[in-house]
Amino acid sequence: MFVAVRDGIVVGFVSVGAPDDKALAADVGELYAIYVQPNAWDIGAGRALMSSAVHALRELGYAGAVLWVLGSNERARRFYERAGWSTDGATKVEERPGVALHEVRYARRLIE
């Protein structure tokens, strides 16, 4: 896990590691979560966290990585796409009390 700090206050975090989906190839890691407070959007915190996440996944020996995002979260999807991620066709629905969360999987190569 990595955090972004601005003026001594944590404004974001990212966490990575082994994938939850054991059906993925052994050389594929996962970006579990990335979050930046809205008041820290557009200052580079998200890009710095993404860079740290990709570097950490490479250091852990992964050649590729996946992440899940709500299909309706257009801002996040644009962020991931600008960072080199693309949809790989996988989807899932997470059921929560009173709501169904439709998610899309993104993937990217970490080494060429």
C-alpha positions in Angstrom: 0.0 0.0 0.0 1.2 3.5 -0.8 -0.3 6.8 0.3 -0.2 10.3 -1.2 0.4 13.1 1.3 -0.2 16.8 0.8 0.7 19.4 3.5 1.0 16.5 6.0 -2.4 15.0 5.2 -3.1 11.7 3.5 -5.1 12.6 0.3 -5.0 9.2 -1.4 -3.9 5.6 -1.4 -3.3 2.6 -3.6 -3.0 -1.1 -2.8 -1.7 -3.9 -5.0 -0.8 -7.6 -4.7 -1.7 -11.1 -5.8 -4.9 -11.4 -7.7 -8.1 -12.4 -5.9 -9.0 -14.4 -9.1 -6.9 -17.6 -8.9 -7.9 -18.4 -12.5 -5.6 -15.7 -13.7 -2.1 -16.5 -14.9 0.6 -16.7 -12.2 2.4 -13.7 -13.6 -0.7 -11.3 -13.3 -1.1 -9.1 -10.2 -4.0 -6.9 -9.2 -4.5 -3.3 -8.3 -7.0 -3.7 -5.5 -7.9 -0.1 -4.9 -6.9 3.4 -5.7 -8.6 6.5 -4.2 -7.8 10.2 -4.1 -9.9 12.7 -2.2 -11.7 15.0 -4.6 -9.9 18.1 -3.3 -6.7 16.5 -4.5 -7.9 15.6 -8.0 -5.9 17.2 -10.8 -2.7 17.8 -8.7 -0.9 14.6 -9.8 -1.6 12.5 -6.8 -3.5 9.8 -8.7 -0.8 9.7 -11.4 1.9 9.3 -8.7 -0.1 6.6 -6.9 -0.6 4.7 -10.2 3.1 5.0 -11.0 3.9 3.6 -7.6 1.4 0.8 -8.0 2.8 -0.3 -11.4 6.4 -0.1 -10.1 5.5 -2.2 -7.1 3.7 -4.8 -9.2 6.8 -5.1 -11.5 9.0 -5.4 -8.4 6.8 -8.3 -7.2 7.6 -10.0 -10.5 4.3 -9.6 -12.3 4.3 -9.2 -16.1 0.7 -8.0 -16.2 -2.0 -6.7 -13.9 -5.8 -6.3 -13.6 -8.2 -4.0 -11.8 -11.9 -3.8 -11.4 -14.0 -0.6 -11.8 -17.7 0.3 -11.7 -18.8 0.3 -15.3 -20.6 3.6 -14.7 -17.5 5.4 -13.2 -16.5 7.2 -16.4 -14.0 9.5 -14.7 -12.1 6.5 -13.2 -12.3 4.7 -16.5 -10.8 7.6 -18.4 -8.0 7.8 -15.8 -7.2 4.1 -16.2 -7.2 4.4 -20.0 -4.8 7.3 -19.9 -2.6 5.3 -17.7 -2.3 2.5 -20.3 -5.1 0.1 -19.0 -7.8 -1.3 -21.3 -10.9 -3.4 -20.8 -10.3 -7.1 -21.3 -13.9 -8.2 -21.7 -14.5 -9.5 -18.2 -17.4 -8.2 -16.2 -19.0 -9.1 -12.9 -21.9 -8.1 -10.7 -21.3 -7.6 -6.9 -24.5 -7.8 -5.0 -24.9 -5.5 -2.0 -28.0 -4.9 0.1 -30.4 -3.1 -2.3 -28.0 -2.6 -5.1 -26.1 -4.5 -7.8 -22.7 -3.1 -8.7 -21.8 -3.8 -12.3 -18.0 -3.9 -12.7 -15.6 -4.1 -15.7 -12.1 -5.5 -15.6 -9.2 -3.6 -17.0 -5.8 -5.1 -17.7 -2.3 -4.0 -18.8 1.1 -5.4 -19.5 3.8 -4.3 -17.0 6.8 -5.4 -19.0 7.4 -5.5 -22.7 
